[in-house]
Amino acid sequence: MAGVQVFEAGGYRFVEGVFQYSGGVAAQPGFEIERARFARPLPLADAYAAVEAHLMAIGRPSTAFAACELRSPAPFSDRGFYEFNKVYVQTLARWGIYRDGDRPVNPVARTNVCPMYGPPAAPLMYAFSYTVPAAAGRTPRGSFILAGSGDAKNGDGSFESRIVRLNDASPEAMRDKVDLVLGEMARRLTLLGMRWEDAARTHAYTVLNIGHLVGEVFAARGTTPAGLGWVYARPPVVGLDFEMDVHGPARDILL
């Protein structure tokens, strides 16, 4: 069972995950998480430069980088996803965030999905989140970002071997997939000391029908206090059908 670690250099704690990303982040006392969305998503190399420039302009170190949201052209194979992520973490290592070794540690949360329509030619960064000091004299509310999680059980082995109801898009299968992911989101919220009521937005990423589940599953369980945003996109690995993330930033800005 994953636990929670504190990334002191960034001012946030994170749910332990895999080398690609953590399960989610929450601001430590004295800090808040701010989310910035690019008006026009940027290719990764340009986005990294823009992130560095923005953090420098507001007086924050690169280690304040806590989460990002990517858009990719199409779902990866297991091997392709691994190779993409080995390149992705190189920038995080340069920023003093990612630590390689026998047991790699990556505190940064991430969502990476593939738009069904108008897909990019190459992976883009859509948004990113980072910590800032809380305003003097004000006690900040808890702020957090949960990483995207898809319909594959946690554990070792290929994605295909862990996907719930693989290649089944029936209403009953979609319920099982949503059940799994909602359970994982609830687990991460609890680990970070948060609740569904703390969410500013909840996103569902799928191109399959979940309309029959919005009321009787999402809403009935209290998982959508601020509504549900359905993004018509596929998860990032072949075979996955459904993904979610949950955001509770202190504020959003547009770059």
C-alpha positions as CSV (number, residue, x, y, z in Angstrom):
1,M,0.0,0.0,0.0
2,A,1.5,3.3,-1.0
3,G,2.1,5.9,1.7
4,V,2.7,9.6,1.8
5,Q,6.1,11.4,1.7
6,V,6.9,15.1,2.2
7,F,8.9,16.8,-0.5
8,E,10.4,19.6,1.6
9,A,12.1,21.4,-1.2
10,G,8.8,21.8,-3.0
11,G,6.5,22.6,0.0
12,Y,4.2,19.7,-0.7
13,R,3.5,16.1,0.2
14,F,2.7,13.3,-2.2
15,V,1.2,9.9,-2.5
16,E,3.9,7.4,-3.5
17,G,3.4,6.1,-7.0
18,V,5.6,4.9,-9.9
19,F,8.7,6.4,-11.5
20,Q,6.5,8.3,-14.0
21,Y,4.5,10.2,-11.5
22,S,3.0,10.3,-7.9
23,G,-0.6,9.6,-7.0
24,G,-1.3,13.2,-6.1
25,V,0.1,16.2,-4.2
26,A,-1.1,18.5,-1.4
27,A,0.4,21.7,-0.1
28,Q,2.3,21.6,3.2
29,P,1.4,24.0,6.0
30,G,2.3,27.6,4.9
31,F,2.0,26.8,1.2
32,E,-0.8,26.7,-1.4
33,I,-1.0,25.0,-4.8
34,E,-1.7,27.3,-7.8
35,R,-2.6,25.9,-11.2
36,A,-1.6,27.6,-14.5
37,R,-3.2,26.6,-17.8
38,F,-1.6,27.5,-21.1
39,A,-4.0,29.4,-23.4
40,R,-2.3,27.4,-26.1
41,P,-0.8,24.1,-25.0
42,L,3.0,23.9,-25.7
43,P,5.3,21.2,-27.0
44,L,7.1,19.8,-24.0
45,A,10.5,21.4,-24.6
46,D,8.8,24.8,-24.9
47,A,6.6,24.1,-22.0
48,Y,9.5,23.3,-19.7
49,A,11.1,26.6,-20.6
50,A,7.9,28.4,-19.9
51,V,7.5,26.7,-16.6
52,E,11.0,27.7,-15.6
53,A,10.4,31.3,-16.7
54,H,7.1,31.5,-14.8
55,L,8.5,30.1,-11.6
56,M,11.5,32.4,-11.8
57,A,9.3,35.4,-12.4
58,I,7.3,34.7,-9.2
59,G,10.3,33.9,-7.1
60,R,9.8,30.2,-6.8
61,P,12.4,27.4,-7.3
62,S,12.0,24.7,-9.9
63,T,11.4,22.3,-7.1
64,A,8.0,24.0,-6.5
65,F,6.7,22.2,-9.7
66,A,4.2,19.8,-8.3
67,A,1.9,18.5,-11.1
68,C,1.3,18.7,-14.9
69,E,-1.3,17.8,-17.4
70,L,-0.3,16.5,-20.8
71,R,-2.0,15.8,-24.1
72,S,-0.6,13.1,-26.4
73,P,-1.3,12.1,-30.0
74,A,-2.6,8.5,-29.3
75,P,-2.4,5.8,-26.6
76,F,1.0,4.3,-26.1
77,S,2.0,0.6,-26.0
78,D,3.3,-0.5,-22.6
79,R,6.9,-0.2,-24.0
80,G,6.2,3.1,-25.7
81,F,4.8,4.6,-22.5
82,Y,7.9,3.4,-20.6
83,E,10.2,5.0,-23.2
84,F,8.3,8.3,-23.2
85,N,8.4,8.5,-19.4
86,K,12.2,7.8,-19.3
87,V,12.6,11.0,-21.4
88,Y,10.0,12.9,-19.4
89,V,11.6,12.5,-16.1
90,Q,15.0,13.8,-17.3
91,T,13.8,17.4,-16.9
92,L,12.4,16.6,-13.4
93,A,15.8,15.2,-12.5
94,R,17.6,18.4,-13.8
95,W,15.2,20.4,-11.6
96,G,16.2,18.5,-8.5
97,I,12.8,16.8,-8.2
98,Y,13.1,13.2,-9.6
99,R,15.5,10.9,-7.9
100,D,16.6,7.8,-9.7
101,G,18.1,4.6,-8.3
102,D,17.0,1.2,-7.1
103,R,13.7,2.8,-5.9
104,P,13.1,5.9,-8.0
105,V,11.1,8.7,-6.3
106,N,9.0,11.1,-8.3
107,P,6.8,13.5,-6.3
108,V,5.1,15.1,-9.3
109,A,1.5,14.3,-10.1
110,R,0.5,13.9,-13.7
111,T,-2.4,13.4,-16.0
112,N,-1.7,12.4,-19.6
113,V,-4.6,11.8,-22.0
114,C,-5.2,11.6,-25.7
115,P,-7.9,13.8,-27.3
116,M,-10.2,11.9,-29.6
117,Y,-10.6,14.9,-31.9
118,G,-7.9,17.4,-32.9
119,P,-5.1,15.3,-31.4
120,P,-1.7,17.0,-31.2
121,A,1.2,16.0,-33.5
122,A,3.4,15.5,-30.5
123,P,2.9,15.5,-26.7
124,L,1.9,18.9,-25.3
125,M,1.7,20.4,-21.8
126,Y,-1.8,21.7,-21.2
127,A,-1.4,22.9,-17.6
128,F,0.9,22.7,-14.6
129,S,0.7,23.3,-10.8
130,Y,3.2,24.5,-8.3
131,T,3.4,25.7,-4.7
132,V,3.5,29.3,-3.5
133,P,3.8,30.6,0.0
134,A,0.4,31.3,1.7
135,A,-0.4,35.0,2.1
136,A,0.7,36.5,5.4
137,G,-1.9,36.5,8.1
138,R,-4.2,34.1,6.2
139,T,-4.7,30.4,6.9
140,P,-4.9,28.7,3.6
141,R,-7.4,26.0,2.9
142,G,-6.0,22.7,1.9
143,S,-5.1,22.6,-1.8
144,F,-4.2,19.5,-3.8
145,I,-4.0,17.9,-7.3
146,L,-4.7,14.1,-7.7
147,A,-3.0,12.5,-10.7
148,G,-4.9,10.8,-13.4
149,S,-5.7,7.1,-12.7
150,G,-7.1,4.6,-15.2
151,D,-9.1,1.4,-15.1
152,A,-6.1,-0.9,-14.3
153,K,-5.5,-2.3,-10.8
154,N,-2.4,-1.3,-9.0
155,G,0.4,-3.8,-9.1
156,D,3.1,-5.3,-11.3
157,G,2.8,-6.7,-14.7
158,S,1.6,-5.2,-18.0
159,F,-1.4,-2.8,-18.2
160,E,-3.3,-5.4,-20.2
161,S,-3.0,-7.9,-17.4
162,R,-4.4,-5.4,-14.8
163,I,-7.2,-3.7,-16.8
164,V,-10.7,-4.3,-15.4
165,R,-13.0,-5.8,-18.0
166,L,-10.5,-5.6,-20.8
167,N,-12.1,-4.9,-24.2
168,D,-15.5,-4.7,-22.7
169,A,-17.5,-1.4,-23.1
170,S,-20.8,-2.7,-21.9
171,P,-22.7,-0.6,-19.3
172,E,-21.9,-3.1,-16.6
173,A,-18.2,-3.1,-17.5
174,M,-18.1,0.7,-17.5
175,R,-19.6,0.6,-14.0
176,D,-16.9,-1.7,-12.8
177,K,-14.2,0.5,-14.4
178,V,-15.7,3.6,-12.7
179,D,-16.0,1.8,-9.4
180,L,-12.3,0.9,-9.4
181,V,-11.1,4.4,-10.3
182,L,-13.5,6.2,-7.8
183,G,-12.1,3.9,-5.1
184,E,-8.5,4.9,-6.0
185,M,-9.4,8.6,-6.0
186,A,-11.0,8.2,-2.6
187,R,-7.9,6.4,-1.3
188,R,-5.6,9.2,-2.5
189,L,-7.8,11.9,-1.0
190,T,-7.8,10.1,2.4
191,L,-4.0,9.7,2.3
192,L,-3.6,13.4,1.6
193,G,-6.0,14.4,4.4
194,M,-8.6,15.6,1.9
195,R,-12.3,14.9,1.1
196,W,-14.5,15.1,-2.0
197,E,-16.0,18.3,-0.6
198,D,-12.5,19.9,-1.0
199,A,-12.5,19.4,-4.8
200,A,-12.8,22.3,-7.1
201,R,-13.3,20.0,-10.1
202,T,-13.5,16.4,-11.0
203,H,-12.6,15.2,-14.6
204,A,-13.6,12.0,-16.4
205,Y,-11.5,11.1,-19.5
206,T,-13.2,8.6,-21.8
207,V,-14.7,8.2,-25.3
208,L,-17.1,5.5,-24.0
209,N,-20.6,6.1,-22.6
210,I,-20.7,7.0,-18.9
211,G,-23.9,9.0,-19.0
212,H,-25.9,6.3,-17.2
213,L,-23.4,6.5,-14.3
214,V,-23.3,10.3,-13.7
215,G,-26.3,10.3,-11.4
216,E,-26.4,6.9,-9.9
217,V,-22.7,6.5,-9.3
218,F,-20.7,9.7,-9.4
219,A,-23.3,12.1,-7.9
220,A,-24.9,9.5,-5.5
221,R,-21.5,8.9,-3.9
222,G,-20.8,12.5,-3.4
223,T,-17.8,12.5,-5.7
224,T,-18.9,15.6,-7.7
225,P,-19.6,18.5,-5.4
226,A,-18.4,20.9,-8.0
227,G,-19.8,18.9,-11.0
228,L,-18.2,16.5,-13.4
229,G,-16.2,17.6,-16.3
230,W,-16.2,14.9,-19.1
231,V,-13.2,15.3,-21.4
232,Y,-13.6,13.4,-24.6
233,A,-10.2,11.8,-24.6
234,R,-8.6,8.4,-24.2
235,P,-6.3,7.3,-21.4
236,P,-2.6,7.2,-22.4
237,V,-2.1,3.4,-22.8
238,V,-3.7,1.0,-25.2
239,G,-6.5,-1.0,-23.6
240,L,-7.4,1.5,-20.9
241,D,-10.9,3.0,-21.3
242,F,-11.5,5.3,-18.4
243,E,-9.4,7.8,-16.4
244,M,-10.1,10.4,-13.7
245,D,-8.3,13.1,-11.9
246,V,-9.4,15.5,-9.1
247,H,-8.3,19.1,-8.6
248,G,-8.5,21.3,-5.6
249,P,-6.0,24.2,-6.3
250,A,-6.1,27.4,-4.3
251,R,-6.5,29.3,-7.5
252,D,-6.3,29.0,-11.3
253,I,-4.5,31.3,-13.7
254,L,-4.3,31.5,-17.5
255,L,-0.9,32.0,-19.2
